[in-house]
């Protein structure tokens, strides 16, 4: 069995570094796209995108969970097309619709 040369080891390390870099870029890109979709959906529900950012523990926790739910969305392509107006109908496909409706009622009552 042949031992790897320093060049082969260096190439392997470089390949791992490139993979890690691209994976990190991909994850950040996906997170940004998810946050943008969520902000657009909140706007459609009549909510300010900064809700939960005021430090109120309850609203912050609700928005963090809504963000996680949005990031795990199985229909993100449908969501994007709906937000662009390419898909007819309501947004019942969105798992956060009940949350946004409750927040909208709470904000209206305040």
C-alpha positions in Angstrom: 0.0 0.0 0.0 1.3 3.4 -1.0 1.4 6.3 1.4 -0.2 9.6 0.3 2.3 12.2 -0.7 2.2 15.7 0.8 0.8 17.0 -2.5 -2.1 14.5 -2.3 -2.8 15.4 1.3 -2.7 19.1 0.5 -5.1 18.6 -2.4 -7.5 16.6 -0.2 -7.4 19.3 2.5 -8.1 22.0 -0.1 -11.0 20.0 -1.5 -12.5 19.7 2.0 -12.0 23.5 2.6 -13.7 24.3 -0.7 -16.7 22.0 0.1 -17.1 23.6 3.6 -16.9 27.1 2.1 -19.5 26.3 -0.6 -21.8 24.5 1.9 -21.6 27.5 4.3 -22.4 29.9 1.4 -25.3 27.7 0.3 -26.8 27.6 3.9 -26.5 31.4 4.3 -28.2 31.9 0.9 -31.0 29.5 1.8 -31.5 31.3 5.2 -31.6 34.7 3.5 -34.2 33.5 0.9 -36.3 32.0 3.7 -36.2 35.2 5.7 -37.2 37.2 2.6 -40.2 34.9 1.9 -41.3 35.1 5.5 -41.1 38.9 5.5 -43.1 39.0 2.3 -45.7 36.7 3.7 -45.9 38.7 6.9 -46.4 41.9 4.8 -49.3 40.2 3.0 -50.8 39.4 6.5 -50.5 43.1 7.4 -47.6 42.5 9.9 -44.5 44.6 10.2 -41.4 42.6 9.5 -39.8 43.8 12.8 -42.4 42.2 15.0 -40.6 40.3 17.7 -37.5 42.4 17.4 -38.6 44.7 20.2 -37.3 42.4 22.9 -40.8 41.2 24.0 -40.0 37.6 25.0 -43.3 36.1 23.8 -43.3 37.7 20.4 -39.6 37.0 19.9 -40.1 33.3 20.7 -43.1 33.1 18.4 -41.2 34.7 15.5 -38.2 32.5 16.0 -40.4 29.4 15.8 -42.2 30.9 12.7 -38.7 31.4 11.2 -37.7 27.8 11.8 -41.0 26.6 10.4 -40.4 28.8 7.3 -36.8 27.5 6.9 -38.1 23.9 6.9 -40.9 24.7 4.4 -41.6 21.8 2.0 -43.3 24.1 -0.5 -40.9 27.1 -0.8 -41.2 27.1 -4.6 -45.0 27.3 -4.4 -44.7 30.0 -1.8 -42.3 32.1 -4.0 -44.7 31.7 -7.0 -47.7 32.7 -4.8 -45.9 35.7 -3.5 -45.0 36.8 -7.1 -48.7 36.4 -8.1 -48.1 33.4 -10.4 -50.3 31.1 -8.3 -54.0 31.8 -7.7 -55.8 31.1 -4.4 -55.1 31.9 -0.8 -52.0 31.1 1.2 -53.5 28.1 3.1 -50.4 26.2 2.1 -48.3 28.2 4.5 -47.7 26.6 7.9 -47.3 30.1 9.5 -50.7 31.5 8.3 -52.4 30.7 11.7 -49.5 32.4 13.6 -49.6 35.5 11.3 -53.4 35.7 11.7 -53.1 35.6 15.5 -50.3 38.2 15.5 -52.4 40.4 13.2 -55.4 40.2 15.5 -53.2 40.9 18.5 -51.6 43.9 16.8 -55.0 45.2 15.7 -56.3 45.0 19.3 -53.3 46.9 20.7 
